[in-house]
Amino acid sequence: MRDFTREYGRMIAEIMKYRGLYTAIVTPFKNNQIDTEALKALVEAQIAGGVDGIVPVGTTGESPTLSHSEHMEVIRLAIEYAAGRCQVIAGTGSNSTDEAIAMTKEAEAMGADGTLQVCPYYNKPSQEGVYRHFKAVADNTSLPILLYSIPGRSGIEISVDTVARLAADCPNIVAIKEAGGSVERVNQLVQALPADFAVLSGDDGLTVPFISCGAVGVVSVTSNVAPAEMKQLVDTALSGDGLKALELQKKYYPLMKGLMSLDGNPVPIKAAMALRGDMSWEIRLPLVALAEEKHGKLADLLKNFNLL
């Protein structure tokens, strides 16, 4: 018997466009529990800043140190707080295919608009294994899938050929978050993929260069504290106003760079939000809070952009 609900979902996935600014939101903690009030305020600030979507429990959301129940609760709360005012792309990837499928099904039942699927990490599968992993996830959901290639954390990339193969074989795999730091790879992806397959930057500082080569947006860390500023940057780059986009790139690059260079993500961005009073300083081991001697430098950076 044909599953018309799933077929309709795949049709929707085919026409959904990932485009613009998506914030990889942090997960606020209070006494080692999810700080629901701070999370709600964060979602409201993102919507007020004009973001196109939020991405809960990705790398920035400390997904490796959340329990399964916490992971799904953050997604549920993000969907509830967003209330349809922006897309919610649930981070439900894993290096276990069965776990990725199960979490994705849960997120779909909760009402997520899409899912972020990271390249399997640590176990370092072959590209055939990568292909089969993502295809298995795609076959078990109607959600539009945003692949996530981040070789610095996964140990491997999703090859251009594998992305092209998945795009051809899985109608609901419609986009990729490209966090390999290579403009050349964006050029290769754009050449190999259908025109309606979205490439999003996974690095704030490369947003404008990537868009100039055919990317259509960014999954941003910086926009946790500067959603309106990052929205201006992305929209200007997408409008085709190259000179204005370069002007904004020059203006905001020190902020984007500073929030990633003081320590590993998400340590600096959570510290920035703590300095602003948006949430506590809490971060989960094995990550530790930003070293105290760096607080002044971070505060100066935020003041330079009127964010503190």
C-alpha positions as a Markdown table, in Angstrom:
| # | Residue | x | y | z |
|---|---|---|---|---|
| 1 | Met | 0.0 | 0.0 | 0.0 |
| 2 | Arg | 1.4 | 3.4 | -0.9 |
| 3 | Asp | 2.2 | 5.8 | 1.9 |
| 4 | Phe | 0.7 | 9.0 | 0.5 |
| 5 | Thr | 1.6 | 11.0 | 3.6 |
| 6 | Arg | 5.3 | 10.2 | 3.1 |
| 7 | Glu | 5.1 | 10.9 | -0.6 |
| 8 | Tyr | 3.4 | 14.3 | 0.1 |
| 9 | Gly | 6.2 | 15.0 | 2.6 |
| 10 | Arg | 8.8 | 14.3 | 0.0 |
| 11 | Met | 7.1 | 16.6 | -2.4 |
| 12 | Ile | 7.2 | 19.4 | 0.2 |
| 13 | Ala | 10.9 | 18.6 | 0.8 |
| 14 | Glu | 11.6 | 19.0 | -2.9 |
| 15 | Ile | 10.3 | 22.5 | -3.0 |
| 16 | Met | 11.5 | 23.7 | 0.4 |
| 17 | Lys | 14.3 | 26.2 | 0.0 |
| 18 | Tyr | 17.1 | 26.6 | 2.5 |
| 19 | Arg | 18.1 | 30.2 | 2.0 |
| 20 | Gly | 19.3 | 33.0 | 4.2 |
| 21 | Leu | 20.4 | 33.1 | 7.8 |
| 22 | Tyr | 20.1 | 30.2 | 10.2 |
| 23 | Thr | 21.4 | 30.5 | 13.7 |
| 24 | Ala | 23.1 | 27.4 | 15.3 |
| 25 | Ile | 21.7 | 28.2 | 18.7 |
| 26 | Val | 23.6 | 27.5 | 21.9 |
| 27 | Thr | 22.0 | 25.4 | 24.7 |
| 28 | Pro | 21.8 | 27.5 | 27.9 |
| 29 | Phe | 22.3 | 25.7 | 31.2 |
| 30 | Lys | 21.4 | 26.6 | 34.8 |
| 31 | Asn | 22.6 | 24.3 | 37.6 |
| 32 | Asn | 23.4 | 21.7 | 34.9 |
| 33 | Gln | 19.9 | 21.7 | 33.6 |
| 34 | Ile | 18.5 | 23.2 | 30.4 |
| 35 | Asp | 17.7 | 26.9 | 31.2 |
| 36 | Thr | 14.3 | 27.1 | 29.5 |
| 37 | Glu | 13.8 | 30.8 | 30.2 |
| 38 | Ala | 17.1 | 31.7 | 28.6 |
| 39 | Leu | 16.4 | 29.4 | 25.7 |
| 40 | Lys | 13.0 | 31.0 | 25.1 |
| 41 | Ala | 14.6 | 34.5 | 25.2 |
| 42 | Leu | 17.2 | 33.4 | 22.8 |
| 43 | Val | 14.7 | 32.2 | 20.3 |
| 44 | Glu | 12.7 | 35.4 | 20.6 |
| 45 | Ala | 15.8 | 37.5 | 20.0 |
| 46 | Gln | 16.6 | 35.5 | 16.9 |
| 47 | Ile | 13.1 | 36.0 | 15.5 |
| 48 | Ala | 13.2 | 39.7 | 16.4 |
| 49 | Gly | 16.6 | 39.9 | 14.5 |
| 50 | Gly | 14.9 | 38.5 | 11.4 |
| 51 | Val | 16.6 | 35.1 | 11.0 |
| 52 | Asp | 15.2 | 32.6 | 8.5 |
| 53 | Gly | 15.7 | 29.7 | 10.9 |
| 54 | Ile | 17.3 | 28.3 | 14.0 |
| 55 | Val | 19.2 | 25.1 | 14.3 |
| 56 | Pro | 19.0 | 23.6 | 17.8 |
| 57 | Val | 21.5 | 20.9 | 19.1 |
| 58 | Gly | 24.2 | 21.1 | 16.5 |
| 59 | Thr | 27.8 | 21.6 | 17.4 |
| 60 | Thr | 27.1 | 25.0 | 18.9 |
| 61 | Gly | 24.3 | 23.5 | 21.0 |
| 62 | Glu | 26.7 | 21.0 | 22.7 |
| 63 | Ser | 24.9 | 18.0 | 21.3 |
| 64 | Pro | 27.7 | 15.6 | 22.3 |
| 65 | Thr | 27.1 | 16.2 | 26.0 |
| 66 | Leu | 23.3 | 16.2 | 26.1 |
| 67 | Ser | 21.5 | 13.1 | 27.1 |
| 68 | His | 19.0 | 11.8 | 24.6 |
| 69 | Ser | 16.1 | 13.1 | 26.6 |
| 70 | Glu | 17.7 | 16.6 | 26.9 |
| 71 | His | 18.6 | 16.6 | 23.2 |
| 72 | Met | 15.0 | 16.0 | 22.2 |
| 73 | Glu | 13.7 | 18.4 | 24.8 |
| 74 | Val | 15.7 | 21.2 | 23.4 |
| 75 | Ile | 14.3 | 20.5 | 19.9 |
| 76 | Arg | 10.8 | 20.3 | 21.3 |
| 77 | Leu | 11.2 | 23.6 | 23.1 |
| 78 | Ala | 12.7 | 25.3 | 20.1 |
| 79 | Ile | 9.7 | 24.3 | 18.0 |
| 80 | Glu | 7.3 | 25.5 | 20.7 |
| 81 | Tyr | 9.0 | 28.8 | 21.2 |
| 82 | Ala | 9.4 | 29.5 | 17.5 |
| 83 | Ala | 5.7 | 28.8 | 17.0 |
| 84 | Gly | 6.0 | 28.8 | 13.2 |
| 85 | Arg | 7.7 | 32.2 | 13.0 |
| 86 | Cys | 10.9 | 30.8 | 11.6 |
| 87 | Gln | 12.1 | 27.4 | 10.4 |
| 88 | Val | 13.4 | 25.0 | 13.0 |
| 89 | Ile | 16.1 | 22.6 | 11.6 |
| 90 | Ala | 16.6 | 19.9 | 14.2 |
| 91 | Gly | 20.1 | 18.6 | 14.8 |
| 92 | Thr | 19.4 | 14.9 | 14.8 |
| 93 | Gly | 22.6 | 13.5 | 13.2 |
| 94 | Ser | 24.7 | 10.8 | 14.7 |
| 95 | Asn | 27.6 | 8.5 | 13.9 |
| 96 | Ser | 25.1 | 5.7 | 14.6 |
| 97 | Thr | 22.7 | 5.3 | 11.7 |
| 98 | Asp | 19.9 | 3.8 | 13.9 |
| 99 | Glu | 20.2 | 6.6 | 16.4 |
| 100 | Ala | 20.1 | 9.3 | 13.6 |
| 101 | Ile | 16.9 | 7.7 | 12.2 |
| 102 | Ala | 15.3 | 7.4 | 15.6 |
| 103 | Met | 16.0 | 11.0 | 16.6 |
| 104 | Thr | 14.9 | 12.3 | 13.2 |
| 105 | Lys | 11.6 | 10.5 | 13.4 |
| 106 | Glu | 11.1 | 12.0 | 16.9 |
| 107 | Ala | 11.8 | 15.5 | 15.6 |
| 108 | Glu | 9.5 | 15.0 | 12.6 |
| 109 | Ala | 6.7 | 14.0 | 15.0 |
| 110 | Met | 7.4 | 17.1 | 17.1 |
| 111 | Gly | 6.9 | 19.3 | 14.0 |
| 112 | Ala | 10.4 | 20.2 | 13.0 |
| 113 | Asp | 10.7 | 21.9 | 9.6 |
| 114 | Gly | 13.9 | 20.0 | 8.6 |
| 115 | Thr | 16.9 | 18.1 | 10.0 |
| 116 | Leu | 20.6 | 18.7 | 10.1 |
| 117 | Gln | 22.6 | 15.5 | 9.5 |
| 118 | Val | 26.2 | 15.6 | 10.4 |
| 119 | Cys | 28.8 | 13.4 | 8.6 |
| 120 | Pro | 29.3 | 10.4 | 10.8 |
| 121 | Tyr | 32.2 | 11.1 | 13.2 |
| 122 | Tyr | 34.9 | 9.0 | 14.9 |
| 123 | Asn | 34.1 | 5.7 | 13.1 |
| 124 | Lys | 35.4 | 7.1 | 9.8 |
| 125 | Pro | 33.2 | 5.2 | 7.3 |
| 126 | Ser | 34.1 | 4.9 | 3.6 |
| 127 | Gln | 32.2 | 7.1 | 1.2 |
| 128 | Glu | 30.0 | 4.2 | 0.4 |
| 129 | Gly | 29.2 | 4.0 | 4.1 |
| 130 | Val | 28.5 | 7.7 | 4.2 |
| 131 | Tyr | 26.2 | 7.4 | 1.3 |
| 132 | Arg | 24.3 | 4.4 | 2.8 |
| 133 | His | 24.0 | 6.2 | 6.2 |
| 134 | Phe | 22.4 | 9.3 | 4.8 |
| 135 | Lys | 20.2 | 7.4 | 2.4 |
| 136 | Ala | 18.9 | 5.3 | 5.3 |
| 137 | Val | 18.0 | 8.4 | 7.2 |
| 138 | Ala | 16.4 | 9.9 | 4.1 |
| 139 | Asp | 14.3 | 6.8 | 3.5 |
| 140 | Asn | 12.9 | 7.0 | 7.0 |
| 141 | Thr | 11.8 | 10.6 | 7.1 |
| 142 | Ser | 9.8 | 13.1 | 5.0 |
| 143 | Leu | 11.8 | 16.0 | 6.4 |
| 144 | Pro | 14.0 | 18.0 | 4.1 |
| 145 | Ile | 17.6 | 17.1 | 5.0 |
| 146 | Leu | 20.5 | 19.5 | 5.4 |
| 147 | Leu | 23.7 | 17.5 | 5.2 |
| 148 | Tyr | 26.6 | 18.7 | 7.3 |
| 149 | Ser | 30.2 | 18.3 | 6.2 |
| 150 | Ile | 32.7 | 19.3 | 8.8 |
| 151 | Pro | 35.9 | 17.3 | 8.4 |
| 152 | Gly | 37.7 | 19.1 | 11.2 |
| 153 | Arg | 35.4 | 17.4 | 13.7 |
| 154 | Ser | 34.2 | 14.3 | 11.8 |
| 155 | Gly | 37.6 | 13.3 | 10.5 |
| 156 | Ile | 36.2 | 12.9 | 7.0 |
| 157 | Glu | 34.2 | 15.0 | 4.6 |
| 158 | Ile | 31.1 | 14.1 | 2.6 |
| 159 | Ser | 32.8 | 14.0 | -0.9 |
| 160 | Val | 31.4 | 16.0 | -3.7 |
| 161 | Asp | 30.6 | 12.8 | -5.6 |
| 162 | Thr | 28.7 | 11.5 | -2.6 |
| 163 | Val | 26.7 | 14.7 | -2.2 |
| 164 | Ala | 25.8 | 14.5 | -5.9 |
| 165 | Arg | 24.8 | 10.9 | -5.6 |
| 166 | Leu | 22.6 | 11.6 | -2.6 |
| 167 | Ala | 21.0 | 14.6 | -4.3 |
| 168 | Ala | 20.1 | 12.3 | -7.3 |
| 169 | Asp | 18.8 | 9.4 | -5.2 |
| 170 | Cys | 17.1 | 11.1 | -2.3 |
| 171 | Pro | 14.5 | 13.8 | -3.1 |
| 172 | Asn | 14.4 | 15.0 | 0.5 |
| 173 | Ile | 18.2 | 15.6 | 0.7 |
| 174 | Val | 18.1 | 19.2 | -0.5 |
| 175 | Ala | 21.0 | 21.1 | 1.0 |
| 176 | Ile | 24.4 | 20.9 | 2.6 |
| 177 | Lys | 26.1 | 23.0 | 5.3 |
| 178 | Glu | 29.7 | 23.2 | 4.1 |
| 179 | Ala | 32.1 | 23.7 | 6.9 |
| 180 | Gly | 35.4 | 22.6 | 5.3 |
| 181 | Gly | 36.7 | 26.1 | 4.8 |
| 182 | Ser | 37.2 | 25.9 | 1.1 |
| 183 | Val | 35.9 | 28.2 | -1.5 |
| 184 | Glu | 37.1 | 25.8 | -4.2 |
| 185 | Arg | 34.9 | 23.0 | -2.7 |
| 186 | Val | 31.9 | 25.3 | -2.9 |
| 187 | Asn | 32.7 | 25.8 | -6.6 |
| 188 | Gln | 32.9 | 22.0 | -7.1 |
| 189 | Leu | 29.6 | 21.5 | -5.3 |
| 190 | Val | 27.8 | 24.1 | -7.3 |
| 191 | Gln | 29.1 | 22.5 | -10.5 |
| 192 | Ala | 28.1 | 19.0 | -9.5 |
| 193 | Leu | 24.7 | 19.6 | -7.9 |
| 194 | Pro | 21.2 | 20.6 | -9.3 |
| 195 | Ala | 20.5 | 24.3 | -9.4 |
| 196 | Asp | 17.9 | 24.0 | -6.6 |
| 197 | Phe | 20.2 | 22.2 | -4.2 |
| 198 | Ala | 21.2 | 24.7 | -1.5 |
| 199 | Val | 24.8 | 25.2 | -0.3 |
| 200 | Leu | 25.1 | 27.0 | 3.0 |
| 201 | Ser | 28.3 | 28.2 | 4.6 |
| 202 | Gly | 29.2 | 26.6 | 7.9 |
| 203 | Asp | 31.8 | 29.4 | 8.7 |
| 204 | Asp | 30.6 | 32.9 | 9.4 |
| 205 | Gly | 33.8 | 34.5 | 8.0 |
| 206 | Leu | 33.4 | 32.7 | 4.7 |
| 207 | Thr | 29.7 | 33.7 | 4.1 |
| 208 | Val | 30.3 | 36.4 | 1.5 |
| 209 | Pro | 33.0 | 34.5 | -0.4 |
| 210 | Phe | 30.9 | 31.3 | -0.4 |
| 211 | Ile | 27.8 | 33.2 | -1.6 |
| 212 | Ser | 29.9 | 34.8 | -4.4 |
| 213 | Cys | 30.5 | 31.3 | -5.6 |
| 214 | Gly | 26.9 | 30.1 | -5.4 |
| 215 | Ala | 26.1 | 29.4 | -1.8 |
| 216 | Val | 22.7 | 30.8 | -0.6 |
| 217 | Gly | 23.2 | 31.5 | 3.1 |
| 218 | Val | 24.9 | 30.5 | 6.3 |
| 219 | Val | 24.4 | 28.5 | 9.5 |
| 220 | Ser | 25.8 | 31.0 | 11.9 |
| 221 | Val | 27.4 | 31.1 | 15.3 |
| 222 | Thr | 27.8 | 34.9 | 15.5 |
| 223 | Ser | 24.1 | 35.5 | 15.0 |
| 224 | Asn | 23.5 | 34.2 | 18.5 |
| 225 | Val | 24.5 | 37.7 | 19.7 |
| 226 | Ala | 24.1 | 39.6 | 16.4 |
| 227 | Pro | 21.2 | 38.3 | 14.4 |
| 228 | Ala | 20.2 | 41.6 | 12.8 |
| 229 | Glu | 23.8 | 42.3 | 11.7 |
| 230 | Met | 24.3 | 38.8 | 10.2 |
| 231 | Lys | 21.0 | 39.1 | 8.5 |
| 232 | Gln | 22.1 | 42.3 | 6.9 |
| 233 | Leu | 25.3 | 40.7 | 5.7 |
| 234 | Val | 23.6 | 37.7 | 4.2 |
| 235 | Asp | 20.8 | 39.5 | 2.6 |
| 236 | Thr | 23.2 | 42.1 | 1.0 |
| 237 | Ala | 25.4 | 39.3 | -0.4 |
| 238 | Leu | 22.3 | 37.5 | -1.8 |
| 239 | Ser | 21.0 | 40.7 | -3.3 |
| 240 | Gly | 24.0 | 40.8 | -5.7 |
| 241 | Asp | 25.4 | 44.1 | -4.2 |
| 242 | Gly | 28.9 | 42.9 | -4.1 |
| 243 | Leu | 30.6 | 46.1 | -3.1 |
| 244 | Lys | 28.2 | 46.6 | -0.1 |
| 245 | Ala | 28.6 | 42.9 | 0.8 |
| 246 | Leu | 32.4 | 43.3 | 0.9 |
| 247 | Glu | 32.0 | 46.5 | 3.0 |
| 248 | Leu | 29.9 | 44.5 | 5.5 |
| 249 | Gln | 32.3 | 41.6 | 5.4 |
| 250 | Lys | 35.2 | 43.9 | 6.3 |
| 251 | Lys | 33.1 | 45.5 | 9.1 |
| 252 | Tyr | 31.9 | 42.3 | 10.8 |
| 253 | Tyr | 34.9 | 40.0 | 10.1 |
| 254 | Pro | 36.7 | 40.9 | 13.4 |
| 255 | Leu | 33.5 | 40.0 | 15.3 |
| 256 | Met | 33.0 | 36.7 | 13.4 |
| 257 | Lys | 36.7 | 35.8 | 13.8 |
| 258 | Gly | 37.0 | 36.8 | 17.4 |
| 259 | Leu | 34.0 | 34.7 | 18.5 |
| 260 | Met | 35.7 | 31.6 | 17.0 |
| 261 | Ser | 39.4 | 32.2 | 17.8 |
| 262 | Leu | 39.4 | 32.8 | 21.6 |
| 263 | Asp | 38.6 | 29.1 | 22.1 |
| 264 | Gly | 36.9 | 26.3 | 20.4 |
| 265 | Asn | 33.2 | 26.7 | 19.5 |
| 266 | Pro | 30.9 | 27.1 | 21.5 |
| 267 | Val | 33.0 | 28.4 | 24.3 |
| 268 | Pro | 33.5 | 32.0 | 23.1 |
| 269 | Ile | 29.9 | 32.5 | 22.0 |
| 270 | Lys | 28.5 | 31.2 | 25.3 |
| 271 | Ala | 30.9 | 33.4 | 27.2 |
| 272 | Ala | 29.8 | 36.4 | 25.1 |
| 273 | Met | 26.2 | 35.7 | 26.0 |
| 274 | Ala | 27.1 | 35.3 | 29.6 |
| 275 | Leu | 28.9 | 38.7 | 29.6 |
| 276 | Arg | 25.7 | 40.2 | 28.1 |
| 277 | Gly | 23.6 | 38.6 | 30.9 |
| 278 | Asp | 21.7 | 36.4 | 28.5 |
| 279 | Met | 22.5 | 33.2 | 30.3 |
| 280 | Ser | 24.9 | 31.6 | 32.8 |
| 281 | Trp | 28.6 | 30.8 | 32.1 |
| 282 | Glu | 27.8 | 27.1 | 32.3 |
| 283 | Ile | 29.3 | 24.8 | 29.7 |
| 284 | Arg | 29.6 | 21.0 | 30.0 |
| 285 | Leu | 32.8 | 19.0 | 30.4 |
| 286 | Pro | 35.0 | 18.2 | 28.6 |
| 287 | Leu | 34.6 | 21.8 | 27.5 |
| 288 | Val | 35.4 | 24.4 | 30.1 |
| 289 | Ala | 34.4 | 28.1 | 30.4 |
| 290 | Leu | 36.5 | 30.8 | 28.7 |
| 291 | Ala | 39.7 | 31.5 | 30.6 |
| 292 | Glu | 39.2 | 34.6 | 32.8 |
| 293 | Glu | 42.2 | 36.4 | 31.3 |
| 294 | Lys | 40.3 | 36.4 | 27.9 |
| 295 | His | 37.2 | 38.0 | 29.3 |
| 296 | Gly | 38.5 | 41.6 | 28.8 |
| 297 | Lys | 39.4 | 40.9 | 25.2 |
| 298 | Leu | 35.9 | 39.4 | 24.6 |
| 299 | Ala | 34.2 | 42.3 | 26.3 |
| 300 | Asp | 36.1 | 44.8 | 24.2 |
| 301 | Leu | 35.1 | 42.9 | 21.0 |
| 302 | Leu | 31.5 | 43.1 | 22.0 |
| 303 | Lys | 31.6 | 46.8 | 22.9 |
| 304 | Asn | 33.2 | 47.6 | 19.6 |
| 305 | Phe | 30.1 | 46.3 | 17.9 |
| 306 | Asn | 27.6 | 47.8 | 20.4 |
| 307 | Leu | 26.7 | 44.3 | 21.7 |
| 308 | Leu | 27.6 | 44.9 | 25.3 |
